[in-house]
Amino acid sequence: MTAFRHGWFMMNRHLLNLWRQPIWIAVTLVQPVIWLLLYGALFKSVTRIPGFHSGAYIQFLTPGIVVMTALFSSGWSGMAVIDDIDKGILDRFLVSPVVRGSLIIGRLLNGTVIIIVQSLIIVVLALIVGARFPNAWGIIVLIVLASLLAAAVACLSMSLALIARREETLIAAVNFFVLPLTFLSTAFMQRSLVPRWIQHAASVNPVNWAVEAGRAALASNPDWSFILPRIGGLSAVAAAAMWLAIRAFRSYQRSV
């Protein structure tokens, strides 16, 4: 419990920094909002394709944009770690009585708060431009799915930051993985209408698990036998990524 209590204090530290620069949330929303509005308008006729099972493309697209935003936002988590390393802040925490795991937990909690705010903004914007979600509880499930994915990606980003300790390496890795993972999912197109090789890639892509489960949760009659295994899968990926982040942190500790 001490780790989570210290993690709560670390989260407050990060949120205070965010409070001083709230424009950061708006900046990270620029691209997803553009994709939501432009893609929603550009591909709205996709619903006329035989076999497409959604009445409005904006409604189909919204869960993908929420998940994509979580993926993009969490992918850059390691940049803040590198900044703390360069400024000596992380080393100061290492000589304090703070529980080491809380340094990771605090960042994950801070990221979760940001994901919740961003997701709600995207959902509200989608409702304004015409989306209709018959199951309000599905919005909560969608945010939980996005948060689990974000936690996993943030841990991997922080792990790389602690090992490489170079911004260039992290930037290259994020750019290399984020967009391919997004397009190898059903974020923009129904699974049955994409090439078969993409279907196979999507079946093992955690980003796609979050998108499809979030979309199913927003349906009028959610299929929980479909949603719950994907929540479990994302939880397992997040737990494995957090274990890796802890190992990377211990490796960093031994090197200083």
C-alpha positions in Angstrom: 0.0 0.0 0.0 2.9 2.3 0.7 3.9 2.1 -3.0 0.5 3.3 -4.1 0.4 6.0 -1.4 3.8 7.3 -2.6 2.5 6.8 -6.2 -0.4 9.1 -5.4 2.0 11.8 -4.2 4.1 11.4 -7.4 0.9 11.7 -9.5 0.1 15.0 -7.7 3.6 16.2 -8.6 3.0 15.4 -12.3 -0.5 16.9 -12.3 0.9 20.1 -10.8 3.3 20.3 -13.7 0.4 19.7 -16.1 -1.7 22.4 -14.3 1.1 24.9 -15.1 0.9 23.9 -18.8 -2.7 22.7 -19.4 -2.1 23.5 -23.1 -0.4 20.1 -23.3 -3.7 18.3 -23.3 -5.0 20.5 -26.1 -1.8 20.0 -28.1 -2.0 16.2 -27.9 -5.7 16.4 -29.0 -5.0 18.3 -32.2 -4.2 15.4 -34.4 -6.9 13.0 -33.0 -9.5 15.7 -33.4 -8.4 16.4 -37.0 -8.6 12.7 -37.7 -12.0 12.4 -36.1 -13.5 15.4 -38.0 -11.7 14.9 -41.3 -11.8 11.1 -41.5 -15.4 11.2 -40.2 -16.4 13.5 -43.1 -14.2 12.0 -45.8 -15.2 8.4 -45.3 -18.8 8.8 -44.2 -20.0 7.0 -47.4 -18.1 3.9 -46.3 -21.2 2.8 -44.5 -22.8 2.1 -47.9 -20.3 -0.7 -48.6 -22.0 -4.1 -48.4 -21.1 -5.8 -45.2 -20.4 -2.6 -43.2 -22.4 -3.0 -40.0 -22.5 0.6 -38.7 -25.1 3.2 -39.6 -22.7 6.2 -39.1 -19.0 6.2 -39.7 -18.4 8.8 -37.0 -19.9 6.4 -34.5 -17.7 3.6 -35.8 -14.6 5.8 -35.8 -14.8 7.3 -32.3 -13.6 4.3 -30.3 -10.6 4.0 -32.7 -9.8 7.7 -32.2 -10.0 7.3 -28.4 -7.7 4.3 -28.4 -5.3 6.0 -30.9 -5.1 9.1 -28.6 -4.2 6.9 -25.6 -1.6 5.1 -27.7 0.0 8.4 -29.0 -0.1 10.1 -25.6 1.4 7.2 -23.6 4.0 6.5 -26.2 5.8 9.7 -25.3 5.9 8.9 -21.5 9.5 8.1 -21.7 10.4 11.6 -22.7 9.5 12.9 -19.3 11.7 10.2 -17.7 14.7 11.2 -19.9 14.1 14.9 -18.9 14.1 13.9 -15.2 17.3 11.9 -15.8 19.1 14.8 -17.6 18.1 17.3 -14.9 19.1 15.0 -12.1 15.6 14.9 -10.6 15.4 11.1 -10.8 18.7 10.7 -9.0 17.5 12.9 -6.2 14.4 10.7 -5.7 16.8 7.7 -5.5 18.4 9.1 -2.4 15.0 9.8 -0.8 12.9 7.3 1.2 10.3 7.1 -1.6 9.3 3.6 -2.6 10.9 3.0 -6.0 7.9 1.5 -7.6 5.9 4.6 -6.9 8.0 6.5 -9.4 6.4 4.3 -12.1 3.0 4.1 -10.5 2.8 7.9 -10.2 3.4 8.4 -13.9 0.8 5.7 -14.8 -1.8 7.4 -12.6 -1.0 10.8 -14.1 -1.3 9.3 -17.6 -4.6 7.7 -16.7 -6.0 11.1 -15.6 -4.9 12.6 -18.9 -6.4 9.7 -20.9 -9.8 10.1 -19.1 -9.9 13.9 -19.9 -8.9 13.4 -23.5 -11.3 10.5 -24.0 -14.3 12.5 -22.6 -13.4 15.4 -24.8 -13.3 13.2 -27.9 -16.6 11.4 -27.0 -18.4 14.8 -26.4 -17.0 16.1 -29.7 -18.2 13.0 -31.5 -21.7 13.4 -30.0 -21.8 17.0 -31.2 -21.0 16.0 -34.8 -23.6 13.3 -34.9 -22.5 10.1 -33.1 -25.0 8.3 -31.0 -23.9 5.8 -28.3 -27.0 3.9 -26.9 -25.0 2.4 -24.0 -23.6 5.1 -21.8 -21.8 2.6 -19.6 -19.9 1.6 -22.7 -18.1 4.9 -22.6 -16.6 3.9 -19.2 -15.6 0.5 -20.5 -14.0 2.2 -23.6 -12.0 4.5 -21.3 -10.9 1.6 -19.1 -9.7 -0.2 -22.2 -7.8 2.8 -23.5 -6.3 3.3 -20.0 -5.0 -0.3 -19.9 -3.5 0.0 -23.3 -1.9 3.4 -22.3 -0.5 1.8 -19.2 1.2 -0.9 -21.2 2.6 1.4 -23.8 3.7 4.0 -21.1 5.6 1.3 -19.2 7.4 0.1 -22.4 8.2 3.8 -23.3 9.6 4.3 -19.8 11.6 1.1 -20.0 13.2 2.2 -23.2 13.9 5.6 -21.7 15.6 4.1 -18.7 17.7 1.8 -20.8 18.6 4.1 -23.8 18.5 7.5 -22.0 18.5 9.2 -25.4 15.6 11.2 -26.8 16.5 10.3 -30.4 16.2 6.6 -29.6 12.8 7.0 -28.0 11.5 9.2 -30.8 12.6 6.7 -33.4 11.0 3.8 -31.6 7.7 5.6 -31.0 7.4 6.7 -34.6 8.3 3.2 -35.8 5.6 1.4 -33.8 2.7 3.7 -33.1 1.4 4.3 -36.6 1.8 0.7 -37.8 0.0 -0.6 -34.8 -2.8 1.9 -35.4 -3.2 0.9 -39.1 -2.9 -2.8 -38.3 -6.1 -2.6 -36.4 -9.8 -1.9 -37.1 -9.6 1.7 -35.9 -10.6 3.0 -39.4 -12.2 0.1 -41.2 -14.3 -2.9 -40.3 -12.3 -6.1 -39.9 -14.1 -8.1 -42.6 -13.3 -5.4 -45.2 -9.5 -5.2 -44.8 -6.9 -7.5 -46.4 -6.6 -10.9 -44.8 -3.0 -10.3 -43.7 -4.1 -7.3 -41.8 -6.9 -9.3 -40.2 -4.3 -11.8 -39.0 -2.1 -9.0 -37.6 -5.1 -7.3 -35.9 -5.9 -10.5 -34.1 -2.7 -10.3 -32.1 -2.5 -6.5 -31.9 -3.4 -5.1 -28.4 -4.5 -1.9 -30.0 -7.1 -3.8 -32.0 -8.3 -5.6 -28.9 -9.0 -2.2 -27.3 -10.7 -0.8 -30.4 -13.0 -3.8 -31.0 -13.9 -4.3 -27.3 -14.6 -0.6 -26.9 -16.8 -0.6 -30.0 -18.6 -3.6 -28.7 -19.1 -2.0 -25.3 -20.8 1.0 -26.9 -23.4 -1.2 -28.7 -26.9 -1.3 -27.4 -26.5 -4.9 -26.3 -22.8 -5.4 -25.4 -21.4 -8.9 -25.9 -19.4 -9.4 -22.7 -18.1 -12.8 -23.8 -16.2 -10.8 -26.5 -15.3 -7.8 -24.3 -14.0 -9.4 -21.1 -11.3 -11.6 -22.6 -9.9 -8.5 -24.3 -9.9 -6.6 -21.0 -8.1 -9.6 -19.5 -5.6 -9.7 -22.4 -4.9 -6.0 -22.1 -4.5 -6.3 -18.3 -2.0 -9.1 -18.8 0.0 -7.0 -21.3 0.0 -4.0 -18.9 1.2 -6.2 -16.0 4.0 -7.7 -18.2 5.0 -4.2 -19.3 5.0 -2.9 -15.8 7.2 -5.8 -14.7 9.6 -4.8 -17.5 9.6 -1.2 -16.4 10.5 -2.2 -12.9 13.3 -4.3 -14.1 14.6 -1.4 -16.3 14.4 0.9 -13.3 16.4 -1.5 -11.2 19.0 -1.7 -14.0 19.2 2.1 -14.0 19.6 2.2 -10.2 22.5 -0.2 -10.4 24.2 2.0 -13.1 24.2 5.2 -11.0 
